[in-house]
Amino acid sequence: MNSITPRAATVEKIVGRAVPRPNARRLVEGRGTYVDDVELPRMVHVAYLRSPHAHARILRIDAAAALDMPGVVAIVDGRQLAEICAPFVGALSHLAGMRSPPQHAMAVDRACWQGEAVVAVVAQTRAQAEDAMQAVEVTWEVLPAVTRMDTALDPGTPVIHPELGDNLCFHREVDSGGVDDAFAAADVVVEETYDFGRHTGVTLEPRSILADYNPAERRLTVHHSHQAPHMMGDLYARLMGILEADVRVLCKDVGGSFGIKVHAYADDFATVALSVLLGRPVKFVADRLESFVTDIHAREHRVKARLALTRDGRFLAFDIADLTGIGPYSMYPRTSAVEGNQVINLCGGPYDHPHYRATLDVVFQNKVQTSQYRGVGHPIACAVTEGIVDLAAATLGMDPLELRRRNLMADDSFPRKGASGILLESLSHQRCLARLEEMVDFPALRREQAELRAKGIHRGIGIAVLIELTNPGAAFYGTGGARIASQDGATVRLDPTGIVHCASGVGEQGQGTETIFAQIVADEVGVPMDRVRVLTGDTAATPYGGGTWASRGAGIGGEAVLQASRQLRANLLEFAAVHLGLPVERLRIAGGSVIDTAEGVALMDLAELGSLAHFRPDLLPAGFQPELVVTRHYAQRDYPFIFTNGIQVSHVEVDVETGVVTLLKHWVVEDCGRVLNPLLVDEQIRGAVMQGLGGVLFEECLYDENGVMRNGSMADYLVPMAGEMPDIEVAHVETPTRSSELGAKGAGEAGTAGAPAAVMNAINDALRPFAVRLTAQPITPEKILHALHPHLAG
C-alpha cells in the first residue's frame, strides 16, 4: 500500500470551476473533422439548380447539354427523387388546427420560394457540377407571389396552396378571462406595435451532408453537420424505407448551429435520396449564397401589444396579437408555428398580472421557410413585454426599474402558473434585480446622462427582464406525433488503462458540452479530468437521445451522465471491496485511486481494477462479475419546461447626426440553476448577447415585392463584428432545479432573448428628448434618422 498522495487526499470538485475546453487546442490547430473534410471512395458531389422565382410553375427541364459535360454522373429532377423519398408534412397534432401541405425533397410541379431546389446535378467535383448546372435550361411560368404578412389572409391575395383554401397555417388564442374588464377599469392604458425583421443564423460551417448508401447491405451512413443525429436517422429511415437500425448518422465536429441545424431540410433528403439512387457517396456543402435562401429564417413578426395599469403602476392585464409569416411550408418536423406559439406563451412572462389575452396567426408566404433559431420566440416576447413596460413607465413618469420591481413575480411565490398558463418551478427575479443593482451604478449613469444631454450627447439606459424555457419535458414533441426524443442517455465505462469513457447522445457544436460532461464524470467517478474521454455525435456508438436544442445539453444530457457516472463509481467500489476483502463503506475513489478512508492510504489505481477485470478474471471470486459499463437515461418529467430567468441592462450612445448606435456596455445577471462551468456559461451568454445585438441593430433578410431576396450575401447582410461588441459583464444567481440531482438549467439562449429588448429600450431612452420611439427591429441608422427627421423620410 502507498501513502495517500496529496492530490488524492484533497481533490477539489471540478464541477463549478472555470475549466477550459480540452478540445480547444485540437480545433484551433485545424485538427477538427468537419463534413467537408471527409472523403470517401467513389464519392461524388451535388449542386442544386434553385428557382430564381419566389413562385413559378416548372414547364420544362432540358438537361441534354449538361449531361455531356465533363465529370457529370447524373442529372435528376423532383419527380425522380419522389420515387425514392416520400413527401413530408411539417405539422404537429398538439398544435390544434395547424395545416401544412406535403413537401417533396425537390420541387415537382412548381417552386414555392426563391431558392427551392428543382434539379440536382451530380458530378465528380463540385466545380464540375456547378459548371454543368449552368447548361440546364428550365422553362418557367411565373406565378403571383405572396410576400406580405399583413395581406396574406386578404380575399384578394392569391392562395399558395389552393387545397387549403387560404394562407393560414395556424391560429391560436389564449385568454385568462376578464381582460376587457381590466382594461375598462384601468387608470392607464398603453399600446404599441412592434415589428421584427427576418434574419438567419450565420454559422462558420455551412449546412453540410455526406450520404453513403450501401445497396448490398441496404445500410445508410450519413456524415452530417447537425444538432440531432438520432432524429435525422429516424427521418431518413422512414422517408427512404430503410430500417432505422441500418441508418448511422455521424456528427463529428460541427461548426456552429444556433438552431438552424436542428431541422430537416429538403436538400438533406434530396442528397440522401441521390445516394440511394446512385448507390455511392454523395456530398452536398451549401455555399454562402445558398445558405441565405435555404437556411431557415426566423423572427418575422408584427405584434400589437396593450398593457393596462393602475395609477400607482400595478399591472392589470396584457393583450397581445402576433402575426408571423413562415414561408410556403411549415418546417419539418419541428414546425414553423412553434416560434409564434412561444411568443404568446411568454409575453408578460416575468410579471405578476391576473389577466392575459393573446392571439396568434401564422401565415404562409413565398419566402424562405422560418422556424426555430436561437431563442425561438424569446427575443420577440421579451422585446414586446419590456418595450410596453418602458412605455408605461414613461407614461406614468416612473423610474423603469422601479416599475419592474413593483410587478415582478415574487421569489417566494413559486411553483406557480404564469398568466398565459405556463408552469414555473422556481425563479429569482428579486435576487437578480438586487445583484444587478450591485453591478450597475444607476444614479451615476443617470447623472452622466443628464450632463451629456446638455452638451448634445445622447446616451440611454435600457432594461430587460426575461424568462427562458429550457430542459424540455418528456412529452414536448411526443404529444404532437414527432419522433423527437426528449430523453437522453449516457454510457460510462472504465477501460483497462484506467481511462473513463463517456458516450452521450447530446452533441457538441461549440457550447462546451464535452467539457461539462468530462467535469461531471471526473467528479462522480473520482478521476482526474485528463483521464476522461467523451464521445458524441455517432448514432452507432451513443445511447439514443434528442441531441442539442432548447438549451437541454447540460440539464438533460448532463443528468444522464451524472447518473451513469455515479453507478459506475458504485460498481467500482463494490469490485474493489470484493478484491481487497474490505467493507465497501470503508472505501472511496479519489484522484483515480481506491482510497482506504480508515488508514488514509491509496490501495490501488483504477487501472489495476480495469486490468484485473479484463485480463485476469480468474483471480476474482467465483460468481462475481464486475460491471465496468453503465448506461443511464434521463427525461425531465416534472414540468413541460424548466424555466430560467435573468435581467439585462444596455448602455448606448446614439449619434443624432448620423443615426449610428454605439454600444458602450452591457450587463447580464443570469440564473441558469447550478452553474457547472462559469467560463463556459459566460461564453454562452456573451455569444448569445452578440446574436441578440445582431437582430436588434444589423440583421435583416430583405425581399423585393416579387419575393426575391435582395441581400443574400455576406457583402450585403450585416452581422455584428468584434468592433461592435461592447464590454459584457456577467453575474450569476443560482437556483438549482429540483427536477434533477445535477440542478442545472439551460443557459444557451438567455443572452439572445434579452439583448434586443435592452438595446431597443436604451435607444428610446437616449432619444427621449426628441419625443420619438423606435419599435421596428433592426433599428438601423436610417430608421433613427427618419424618426428624428420625418420630413426627410421617403
Buried (B, 14 or more C-beta within 10 A) or exposed (E): EEEBBEEBBEBEEBBBBEBEBBBEEEEEEEEBEBBBBBEBEEBBBBBBBBBBBBBBBBEEBEBEEBBEBEBBBBBBBBBBBBEBBBBBBBBBEEBEEBBBBEBBBBBBEBBBBBBBBBBBBBBBEBEBBBBBBEBBBBEBEEBBBBBBBEEBBEEEBEBBBEEBEBBBBBBBEBEBEBBEEBBEEBEBBBEBEBEBBBBBBBBEBBBBBBBBBBEEEBBBBBBBBBBBBBBBBBBBBBBBEBEBEBBBBBBBBBBBBBBBBBBBBBBBBBBBBBBBBBEBBBBBBBEEBBBBBBBBBBBBBBBBBBBBBBEEBBBBBBBBBBBBBBBBBBBBBBBBBBBBBBBBBBBBBBBBBBBBBBBBBBBBBBBBBBBBBBBBBBBBBBBBBBBBBBBBBBEBEBBBBEBBBBBBBEBEEBEBEBBBEBBBBBBBBBBBBEBBBEEBEBEEBEEBBEEBBEEEBBBBBBBBBBBBBBBBBBEBBBEBEBEBBBBBBBBBBBBBEBBBBBBBBBBBBBBBBBBBBBBBBBBBBBBBBEBBBBBBBBBEEBBBBBBBBBBBBBBBBBBBBBBBBBBBBBBBBBBBBBBBEBEBEBBBBBBBBBBBEEEEBBBBBBBBBBBBBBEEEEEBEEEEEBBBBBBBBBBBEBBBBBBBBBBBBBBBBBBBEEBBBEBBBBBBBBBBBBBBBBBBBBBBBBBBBBBBBBBBBBBBBEBEEBBBBEBBEEEEBBBBEEEBBBEBBBBBBBBBBEBBBBBBBBBBBBBBBBBBBBBBBBBBBBBBEBEBBBBBBBBBBEBBBBBBEEEEEE
